[in-house]
Amino acid sequence: MTNQNLQGKVALVTGGSRSIGAAVAKRLAEDGAAVAITYYGSPEKAEAVVRDIEAAGGRAIAVKADAGDASAVRAAVKETVNALGGIDILVNNAGIALGGPIDEITTEDYNRMIAVNVTGVFVATQEAVRNMKAGGRIIHIGSSMVRYAAFPTASLYTLTKGAVAGFNRSLVRDLGPRGITVNTVHPGPTDTDMNPDGGPVSKIVGPGMAIGRYGKPHEIASVVAYLASPEAGFVTGADIVADGGFTA
């Protein structure tokens, strides 16, 4: 049972229709926040998340927005503010993984990855802070790959997540004086649609898991919920690794 410490707050979770994003949206709603989620290719899953939150007594909306389209991202933030009355928490969760050997990655894949994983994060943050008051929270979802690249063909993905980590560290200097914290959660191998437990990647990284298993989306959501809470007011500029000891 959570303590409703986000009562009266408004959160936007990008890519909130499935996996870690859906778990984060549900947890923030459980903690009392009104929640907006963005989605692009999975409207049924997005509506299911909204229904689950509403069934539990919460308030939620789903906004269609391609995370790689800067105009759509800005519009999603504005719709969140207009529909829910503001924005206090932004969780930059939307991301994709297009990989391959470095000499085979296409310019199209490169541009798409940068658009979603880097530009989308920048634009969502920029638009959110224009509407955010003291006590606001920016939380990025990174990757433990920035600390330990456990397998080949992920150089482009790791490049984008490394960019987010650097953005996180510098942004605290801009937003600290305004009372807004900025942190990044770096999940390790987690059971998601992108990297399912039992999938091809798990056969490579599984032996390196110190606790002997993949993470669960709700476990990542718990870390995000702490960073979104009033208790985390002194935590900013942090890179918090939640990876079951994978990079220890």
C-alpha positions as CSV (number, residue, x, y, z in Angstrom):
1,M,0.0,0.0,0.0
2,T,1.4,3.4,-1.0
3,N,1.1,6.6,0.9
4,Q,-0.5,8.9,-1.7
5,N,2.4,11.3,-1.3
6,L,1.8,12.6,-4.9
7,Q,-1.7,13.7,-4.2
8,G,-2.4,16.8,-6.3
9,K,0.5,16.3,-8.6
10,V,0.4,15.8,-12.4
11,A,2.8,13.4,-14.1
12,L,3.5,12.8,-17.8
13,V,5.1,9.5,-18.7
14,T,6.3,9.3,-22.3
15,G,6.0,5.8,-23.9
16,G,3.6,4.9,-21.1
17,S,1.5,2.2,-22.8
18,R,3.7,-0.8,-22.0
19,S,6.5,-2.4,-20.0
20,I,8.4,0.0,-17.8
21,G,6.4,3.0,-18.9
22,A,3.1,1.4,-18.0
23,A,4.4,0.3,-14.7
24,V,5.7,3.8,-13.9
25,A,2.3,5.4,-14.9
26,K,0.4,3.0,-12.7
27,R,2.7,3.4,-9.7
28,L,2.6,7.2,-9.9
29,A,-1.2,7.1,-10.1
30,E,-1.2,4.7,-7.1
31,D,0.8,7.3,-5.2
32,G,-1.9,9.9,-6.0
33,A,-0.8,11.7,-9.1
34,A,-3.0,12.4,-12.1
35,V,-1.2,10.8,-15.0
36,A,-0.9,11.4,-18.7
37,I,0.9,8.8,-20.9
38,T,2.0,9.1,-24.5
39,Y,1.8,6.3,-27.0
40,Y,2.3,5.9,-30.7
41,G,1.9,2.4,-32.1
42,S,-0.2,0.7,-29.3
43,P,-3.5,2.5,-28.7
44,E,-5.2,-0.5,-27.2
45,K,-2.4,-0.9,-24.6
46,A,-2.5,2.8,-23.8
47,E,-6.3,2.7,-23.2
48,A,-5.8,-0.4,-21.0
49,V,-3.3,1.5,-18.8
50,V,-5.8,4.3,-18.5
51,R,-8.6,1.9,-17.6
52,D,-6.5,0.2,-15.0
53,I,-5.7,3.5,-13.4
54,E,-9.3,4.7,-13.4
55,A,-10.5,1.4,-12.1
56,A,-8.2,1.9,-9.1
57,G,-9.7,5.3,-8.4
58,G,-7.0,7.4,-10.3
59,R,-7.2,9.9,-13.1
60,A,-5.4,9.3,-16.4
61,I,-5.4,10.3,-20.0
62,A,-3.6,8.8,-23.1
63,V,-2.1,11.1,-25.7
64,K,-1.0,9.9,-29.1
65,A,2.4,11.3,-29.9
66,D,5.4,10.0,-31.8
67,A,8.4,10.5,-29.5
68,G,10.5,11.2,-32.5
69,D,8.4,14.1,-33.7
70,A,9.3,17.3,-31.9
71,S,6.0,19.0,-32.6
72,A,4.0,16.0,-31.4
73,V,6.0,15.9,-28.2
74,R,5.5,19.6,-27.5
75,A,1.8,19.2,-28.2
76,A,1.6,16.2,-25.8
77,V,3.0,18.3,-22.9
78,K,0.6,21.1,-23.7
79,E,-2.3,18.7,-23.8
80,T,-1.2,17.3,-20.4
81,V,-1.1,20.8,-18.9
82,N,-4.5,21.8,-20.4
83,A,-6.3,18.5,-19.5
84,L,-4.9,17.9,-16.0
85,G,-4.1,21.4,-14.9
86,G,-0.3,21.5,-15.0
87,I,2.7,19.3,-14.9
88,D,4.9,18.5,-11.9
89,I,6.6,15.3,-12.9
90,L,8.0,14.3,-16.3
91,V,9.3,10.8,-16.9
92,N,11.2,10.6,-20.2
93,N,10.7,6.9,-20.8
94,A,9.9,6.6,-24.5
95,G,12.8,4.9,-26.4
96,I,13.6,2.5,-29.1
97,A,16.5,0.2,-29.9
98,L,17.7,-0.2,-33.4
99,G,21.1,-2.0,-33.6
100,G,23.6,-3.7,-35.7
101,P,27.3,-3.7,-36.4
102,I,28.6,-0.2,-36.5
103,D,29.5,-0.4,-40.2
104,E,26.0,-1.6,-41.1
105,I,23.8,0.9,-39.2
106,T,21.9,3.0,-41.8
107,T,21.6,6.7,-41.7
108,E,17.8,6.2,-41.4
109,D,18.1,4.1,-38.3
110,Y,20.6,6.6,-36.8
111,N,18.4,9.5,-37.4
112,R,15.3,7.7,-36.0
113,M,17.2,6.7,-32.8
114,I,18.5,10.2,-32.2
115,A,15.0,11.6,-32.9
116,V,13.3,9.4,-30.3
117,N,16.0,8.7,-27.7
118,V,17.7,12.1,-27.6
119,T,15.7,14.9,-29.3
120,G,12.4,13.6,-27.9
121,V,13.9,13.7,-24.4
122,F,15.2,17.3,-24.9
123,V,12.0,18.6,-26.3
124,A,9.8,17.0,-23.7
125,T,12.0,18.4,-21.0
126,Q,12.2,21.9,-22.5
127,E,8.4,22.1,-22.9
128,A,7.7,20.6,-19.4
129,V,10.0,23.0,-17.5
130,R,8.2,25.9,-19.1
131,N,5.2,24.9,-17.2
132,M,6.8,23.5,-14.0
133,K,7.0,25.1,-10.6
134,A,9.4,24.6,-7.7
135,G,9.2,21.0,-6.5
136,G,9.1,19.7,-10.0
137,R,10.7,16.4,-11.0
138,I,12.4,15.4,-14.3
139,I,13.3,11.7,-14.4
140,H,15.0,10.1,-17.4
141,I,15.0,6.4,-18.1
142,G,18.6,5.5,-19.3
143,S,20.3,2.2,-19.4
144,S,23.0,0.3,-17.6
145,M,24.6,-0.1,-21.0
146,V,26.2,3.3,-20.4
147,R,28.3,1.5,-17.7
148,Y,28.8,-1.9,-19.1
149,A,28.1,-2.9,-22.8
150,A,27.6,-6.6,-22.4
151,F,27.1,-7.6,-26.0
152,P,27.9,-6.2,-29.5
153,T,25.6,-4.4,-31.9
154,A,24.3,-1.9,-29.4
155,S,26.7,1.0,-30.0
156,L,24.0,3.3,-31.4
157,Y,21.6,2.6,-28.5
158,T,24.3,3.2,-26.0
159,L,25.3,6.4,-27.7
160,T,21.8,7.8,-27.3
161,K,21.5,6.7,-23.6
162,G,25.0,8.2,-22.9
163,A,23.7,11.5,-24.3
164,V,20.8,11.4,-21.9
165,A,23.2,10.8,-19.0
166,G,25.2,13.8,-20.0
167,F,22.1,16.0,-20.4
168,N,21.0,14.9,-16.9
169,R,24.2,16.1,-15.2
170,S,24.3,19.5,-16.9
171,L,20.6,20.2,-16.6
172,V,20.8,20.2,-12.8
173,R,22.7,23.5,-13.0
174,D,19.9,25.1,-15.0
175,L,17.0,23.8,-12.9
176,G,18.4,23.5,-9.4
177,P,17.9,27.2,-8.6
178,R,14.3,26.8,-9.7
179,G,13.7,24.0,-7.2
180,I,13.4,21.3,-9.9
181,T,15.3,18.1,-9.6
182,V,16.7,16.0,-12.5
183,N,17.8,12.4,-12.2
184,T,18.3,9.3,-14.4
185,V,17.3,5.7,-13.6
186,H,19.5,3.2,-15.5
187,P,17.7,-0.1,-15.6
188,G,19.7,-3.2,-16.2
189,P,18.2,-6.3,-18.0
190,T,14.5,-6.0,-17.3
191,D,11.6,-8.1,-18.6
192,T,10.1,-5.8,-21.2
193,D,8.7,-6.0,-24.7
194,M,12.0,-4.8,-26.0
195,N,14.1,-7.3,-24.0
196,P,12.0,-10.1,-22.7
197,D,13.2,-12.5,-20.1
198,G,14.0,-15.7,-22.0
199,G,14.7,-13.8,-25.2
200,P,17.9,-13.8,-27.2
201,V,19.6,-11.1,-25.1
202,S,18.8,-12.8,-21.8
203,K,20.8,-15.9,-22.9
204,I,23.9,-13.6,-23.1
205,V,23.4,-11.4,-20.1
206,G,21.6,-13.9,-17.8
207,P,24.8,-15.4,-16.3
208,G,26.0,-11.9,-15.3
209,M,22.9,-11.1,-13.1
210,A,24.1,-11.0,-9.5
211,I,20.7,-11.8,-8.2
212,G,20.1,-14.5,-10.8
213,R,17.1,-13.1,-12.6
214,Y,15.8,-10.3,-14.8
215,G,14.3,-7.2,-13.2
216,K,10.5,-6.6,-13.3
217,P,9.0,-3.3,-14.6
218,H,7.4,-2.6,-11.3
219,E,10.8,-2.7,-9.6
220,I,12.1,0.1,-11.9
221,A,8.8,2.0,-11.3
222,S,9.5,1.9,-7.5
223,V,12.8,3.7,-8.1
224,V,11.1,6.3,-10.3
225,A,8.4,6.8,-7.6
226,Y,11.0,7.6,-5.0
227,L,12.6,10.2,-7.2
228,A,9.2,11.7,-7.9
229,S,8.3,11.9,-4.2
230,P,8.9,14.8,-1.8
231,E,11.4,12.6,0.1
232,A,13.8,12.9,-2.9
233,G,14.0,16.7,-2.7
234,F,17.8,16.6,-2.1
235,V,18.5,14.1,-4.8
236,T,19.4,15.7,-8.1
237,G,22.0,15.0,-10.8
238,A,22.0,11.3,-9.8
239,D,22.5,8.3,-12.1
240,I,20.7,5.5,-10.2
241,V,21.5,2.1,-11.5
242,A,18.8,-0.5,-10.9
243,D,20.3,-3.6,-12.5
244,G,20.3,-6.5,-10.0
245,G,24.1,-6.1,-9.7
246,F,24.7,-6.6,-13.4
247,T,27.3,-3.8,-13.6
248,A,28.7,-4.2,-10.1
